[in-house]
Amino acid sequence: MPDEVQEYKENKMGVMPVNRLLVTIALPMILSMLVQALYNVVDSIFVARINEAALTSLSLAFPVQSLMIAVGAGTGVGINALLSRSLGEKNFTQANRAANNGILLAFFSCIAFSILGFTCSRWFFSIQTSDPQIIEYGMDYLGVIAGFSFGLFGQVVFERLLQSTGKTIYSMITQATGAIINIILDPILIFGLFGFPRLEVLGASIATVIGQSCACVLAIIFNIKFNKEITLSFKGMRPQGTTIKRIYLVGIPSIIMSAIGSVMTFGMNHILMGFTSTAAAVFGVYFRLQSFIFMPVFGLNNGMVPIVSYNYGARKSDRMVKTIKLGMIYATAMMIIGIILFQIVPEQLLTLFNASETMMGIGVPALRIISTHFIFAGICIISISVLQALSHGFLSLWISIARQLVVLLPAAYLLSLAGNVNLVWLAFPIAELASLTISLICLRHVYHKVIRPLGETETA
């Protein structure tokens, strides 16, 4: 009996009941993702109180924000993978190199986006709209968000260091702290409360940067105080070519997959601006609202992947299959809740963003049409993550490319030629059906090639 207790403590990924294990690991990540969703939506809710042009400027800036997050998060994935693997191998020298070179890469990313933010913001908005008010608002917002992106990149990397060593509670604290600071400062700086000047969209960007910077500082403190598995030093930040290569070997596919979303958003904004800037504003509102549905699924997904990976290594195909099935069931349940909300109360959701009558006229059918793809999206997200967990990352990359660039954008453009903006939204369920088909074909292929043979080996 003592041996069994010890084995259970050391190998819960392989012996704890799958349902309880999945809920235990995923729940903190789901809560963390909900905080991130809140972070993303707060700016828009307050900015919408200025006017519709201000809200549209945030929608047009979203592709660049997404790209920044993609670079930061993708680099973080590479750091996380190399650091965790090195610690598991007891290779503490390599673990420290991964941590310190990861910080260096975050610094270089910050410098690159700062230059782009200060020099290219006007050009970026000018190619999307000729409205001078939207351009000025956009420059105020993007110039600060990109120009002072050290908080964003620092927060992502230092939180990944905490997650790599299992200290996820601290990364949750940093994320919550940044979100709360942003929420408090938004109305103060946007509307000029308590003696502060009224800064409008500029105030929203400053509030965001301050929130990110505070979260970054807190994450640094937590790493120095509690993360004893790694040693951070300026000397250790000297570039190590092999280490950087290994970080980006994992990180670049992740960056590309996330960046595809930025390209899709930019393309959709361009199509929608051909109708009216209000349509682009609606699209931005949709993206922020849907994050409250998709982010919990991503949290579930982040909890599921290590379970699948661990049991793949342990050759326990039955636990892998059960984890995948439960993941799909829970993801679908979350998406059904999202569909119900978007179908029943779209007016109330749009009211959060001070929607005008024109925006309501475009937004209500948009939310109802687009949300029909949620039911398929949950299964697709889980399928893609399983492919990544089983080292078939390029299959998941091709699925993302097919969905967003091969199907969604061309479908949206062709539907837009009919001159009815409501038809453009149909591109989302069309693309998701295509993604579902490809995802299930790939998942079936990987099941027969990778998962099923494990069961046959156990039986033999």
Solvent accessible surface area in square Angstrom, and as a share of the most:
residue,aa,sasa,rsa
1,M,163,0.73
2,P,107,0.67
3,D,118,0.61
4,E,110,0.49
5,V,70,0.40
6,Q,92,0.41
7,E,91,0.41
8,Y,81,0.31
9,K,147,0.62
10,E,118,0.53
11,N,51,0.26
12,K,79,0.33
13,M,35,0.16
14,G,4,0.04
15,V,54,0.31
16,M,17,0.08
17,P,70,0.44
18,V,7,0.04
19,N,65,0.33
20,R,127,0.46
21,L,0,0.00
22,L,0,0.00
23,V,68,0.39
24,T,68,0.40
25,I,30,0.15
26,A,1,0.01
27,L,93,0.46
28,P,48,0.30
29,M,53,0.24
30,I,23,0.12
31,L,87,0.43
32,S,15,0.09
33,M,42,0.19
34,L,62,0.31
35,V,37,0.21
36,Q,53,0.24
37,A,0,0.00
38,L,69,0.34
39,Y,20,0.08
40,N,52,0.27
41,V,4,0.02
42,V,8,0.05
43,D,7,0.04
44,S,0,0.00
45,I,41,0.21
46,F,49,0.21
47,V,0,0.00
48,A,4,0.03
49,R,109,0.40
50,I,26,0.13
51,N,49,0.25
52,E,54,0.24
53,A,17,0.13
54,A,0,0.00
55,L,4,0.02
56,T,0,0.00
57,S,0,0.00
58,L,1,0.00
59,S,3,0.02
60,L,0,0.00
61,A,0,0.00
62,F,40,0.17
63,P,7,0.04
64,V,26,0.15
65,Q,31,0.14
66,S,23,0.15
67,L,63,0.31
68,M,1,0.00
69,I,79,0.40
70,A,2,0.02
71,V,27,0.16
72,G,2,0.02
73,A,29,0.22
74,G,1,0.01
75,T,3,0.02
76,G,0,0.00
77,V,47,0.27
78,G,0,0.00
79,I,0,0.00
80,N,30,0.15
81,A,32,0.25
82,L,1,0.00
83,L,0,0.00
84,S,46,0.30
85,R,104,0.38
86,S,1,0.01
87,L,26,0.13
88,G,60,0.58
89,E,107,0.48
90,K,147,0.62
91,N,65,0.33
92,F,105,0.44
93,T,83,0.49
94,Q,17,0.07
95,A,0,0.00
96,N,38,0.20
97,R,100,0.37
98,A,0,0.00
99,A,0,0.00
100,N,3,0.02
101,N,0,0.00
102,G,0,0.00
103,I,21,0.11
104,L,25,0.13
105,L,12,0.06
106,A,8,0.06
107,F,115,0.48
108,F,103,0.43
109,S,15,0.09
110,C,14,0.08
111,I,76,0.39
112,A,51,0.39
113,F,15,0.06
114,S,16,0.10
115,I,101,0.51
116,L,91,0.45
117,G,4,0.04
118,F,122,0.51
119,T,97,0.56
120,C,45,0.27
121,S,7,0.05
122,R,123,0.45
123,W,155,0.54
124,F,24,0.10
125,F,0,0.00
126,S,54,0.35
127,I,73,0.37
128,Q,12,0.06
129,T,15,0.09
130,S,107,0.69
131,D,54,0.28
132,P,100,0.63
133,Q,85,0.38
134,I,3,0.01
135,I,16,0.08
136,E,83,0.37
137,Y,24,0.09
138,G,0,0.00
139,M,55,0.25
140,D,57,0.30
141,Y,2,0.01
142,L,5,0.03
143,G,12,0.11
144,V,23,0.13
145,I,4,0.02
146,A,2,0.01
147,G,6,0.06
148,F,90,0.37
149,S,0,0.00
150,F,106,0.44
151,G,0,0.00
152,L,19,0.09
153,F,2,0.01
154,G,10,0.09
155,Q,8,0.04
156,V,25,0.14
157,V,1,0.01
158,F,19,0.08
159,E,9,0.04
160,R,59,0.22
161,L,0,0.00
162,L,0,0.00
163,Q,53,0.24
164,S,14,0.09
165,T,25,0.14
166,G,59,0.56
167,K,36,0.15
168,T,45,0.26
169,I,97,0.49
170,Y,49,0.19
171,S,3,0.02
172,M,44,0.20
173,I,74,0.37
174,T,0,0.00
175,Q,15,0.07
176,A,33,0.26
177,T,41,0.24
178,G,0,0.00
179,A,2,0.01
180,I,97,0.49
181,I,41,0.21
182,N,0,0.00
183,I,54,0.28
184,I,99,0.50
185,L,37,0.19
186,D,0,0.00
187,P,29,0.18
188,I,24,0.12
189,L,14,0.07
190,I,0,0.00
191,F,52,0.22
192,G,22,0.21
193,L,75,0.37
194,F,166,0.69
195,G,80,0.77
196,F,104,0.43
197,P,86,0.54
198,R,129,0.47
199,L,49,0.24
200,E,46,0.21
201,V,1,0.00
202,L,55,0.28
203,G,0,0.00
204,A,0,0.00
205,S,0,0.00
206,I,51,0.26
207,A,0,0.00
208,T,8,0.04
209,V,15,0.09
210,I,66,0.33
211,G,0,0.00
212,Q,19,0.08
213,S,24,0.15
214,C,49,0.29
215,A,0,0.00
216,C,14,0.08
217,V,85,0.49
218,L,42,0.21
219,A,0,0.00
220,I,54,0.27
221,I,84,0.43
222,F,26,0.11
223,N,4,0.02
224,I,116,0.59
225,K,124,0.53
226,F,71,0.30
227,N,3,0.01
228,K,151,0.64
229,E,74,0.33
230,I,11,0.06
231,T,88,0.51
232,L,49,0.24
233,S,46,0.30
234,F,183,0.76
235,K,148,0.63
236,G,27,0.26
237,M,40,0.18
238,R,147,0.54
239,P,89,0.56
240,Q,64,0.28
241,G,58,0.56
242,T,97,0.56
243,T,2,0.01
244,I,37,0.19
245,K,141,0.60
246,R,79,0.29
247,I,0,0.00
248,Y,53,0.20
249,L,132,0.66
250,V,56,0.32
251,G,0,0.00
252,I,83,0.42
253,P,30,0.19
254,S,26,0.16
255,I,27,0.13
256,I,76,0.38
257,M,33,0.15
258,S,53,0.34
259,A,20,0.16
260,I,8,0.04
261,G,19,0.18
262,S,8,0.05
263,V,80,0.46
264,M,6,0.03
265,T,4,0.02
266,F,63,0.26
267,G,16,0.15
268,M,0,0.00
269,N,0,0.00
270,H,108,0.48
271,I,26,0.13
272,L,0,0.00
273,M,36,0.16
274,G,70,0.67
275,F,64,0.27
276,T,49,0.29
277,S,37,0.24
278,T,9,0.05
279,A,0,0.00
280,A,0,0.00
281,A,0,0.00
282,V,0,0.00
283,F,1,0.01
284,G,4,0.04
285,V,0,0.00
286,Y,6,0.02
287,F,32,0.13
288,R,10,0.04
289,L,11,0.06
290,Q,22,0.10
291,S,9,0.06
292,F,68,0.28
293,I,15,0.08
294,F,23,0.10
295,M,37,0.17
296,P,15,0.10
297,V,0,0.00
298,F,73,0.30
299,G,0,0.00
300,L,5,0.02
301,N,19,0.09
302,N,56,0.29
303,G,0,0.00
304,M,0,0.00
305,V,39,0.22
306,P,49,0.31
307,I,0,0.00
308,V,0,0.00
309,S,43,0.28
310,Y,78,0.30
311,N,0,0.00
312,Y,81,0.31
313,G,62,0.59
314,A,43,0.34
315,R,113,0.41
316,K,65,0.28
317,S,12,0.08
318,D,99,0.51
319,R,30,0.11
320,M,0,0.00
321,V,43,0.25
322,K,107,0.45
323,T,0,0.00
324,I,15,0.08
325,K,123,0.52
326,L,28,0.14
327,G,0,0.00
328,M,35,0.16
329,I,108,0.55
330,Y,65,0.25
331,A,0,0.00
332,T,29,0.17
333,A,48,0.37
334,M,43,0.19
335,M,0,0.00
336,I,76,0.38
337,I,104,0.53
338,G,0,0.00
339,I,35,0.18
340,I,87,0.44
341,L,78,0.39
342,F,4,0.02
343,Q,57,0.25
344,I,117,0.59
345,V,42,0.24
346,P,0,0.00
347,E,69,0.31
348,Q,111,0.49
349,L,31,0.15
350,L,0,0.00
351,T,76,0.44
352,L,85,0.42
353,F,1,0.00
354,N,86,0.44
355,A,20,0.16
356,S,53,0.34
357,E,158,0.71
358,T,84,0.49
359,M,3,0.01
360,M,43,0.19
361,G,52,0.50
362,I,22,0.11
363,G,0,0.00
364,V,20,0.12
365,P,36,0.23
366,A,0,0.00
367,L,0,0.00
368,R,88,0.32
369,I,40,0.20
370,I,1,0.00
371,S,0,0.00
372,T,61,0.36
373,H,3,0.01
374,F,0,0.00
375,I,54,0.27
376,F,54,0.23
377,A,3,0.02
378,G,0,0.00
379,I,44,0.22
380,C,4,0.02
381,I,24,0.12
382,I,0,0.00
383,S,0,0.00
384,I,28,0.14
385,S,4,0.02
386,V,0,0.00
387,L,0,0.00
388,Q,75,0.33
389,A,14,0.11
390,L,5,0.03
391,S,101,0.65
392,H,41,0.18
393,G,24,0.23
394,F,135,0.56
395,L,52,0.26
396,S,0,0.00
397,L,11,0.06
398,W,155,0.54
399,I,2,0.01
400,S,9,0.06
401,I,36,0.18
402,A,19,0.15
403,R,39,0.14
404,Q,24,0.11
405,L,58,0.29
406,V,95,0.55
407,V,34,0.20
408,L,0,0.00
409,L,30,0.15
410,P,55,0.35
411,A,16,0.12
412,A,0,0.00
413,Y,118,0.45
414,L,115,0.57
415,L,43,0.21
416,S,18,0.11
417,L,114,0.57
418,A,70,0.54
419,G,58,0.56
420,N,67,0.35
421,V,23,0.13
422,N,50,0.26
423,L,59,0.29
424,V,0,0.00
425,W,0,0.00
426,L,67,0.34
427,A,0,0.00
428,F,3,0.01
429,P,19,0.12
430,I,79,0.40
431,A,0,0.00
432,E,5,0.02
433,L,89,0.44
434,A,29,0.22
435,S,1,0.01
436,L,26,0.13
437,T,76,0.44
438,I,58,0.30
439,S,0,0.00
440,L,81,0.40
441,I,110,0.56
442,C,18,0.11
443,L,22,0.11
444,R,163,0.59
445,H,95,0.42
446,V,0,0.00
447,Y,81,0.31
448,H,73,0.33
449,K,125,0.53
450,V,18,0.11
451,I,3,0.01
452,R,118,0.43
453,P,47,0.30
454,L,8,0.04
455,G,21,0.20
456,E,98,0.44
457,T,73,0.43
458,E,94,0.42
459,T,122,0.71
460,A,120,0.93
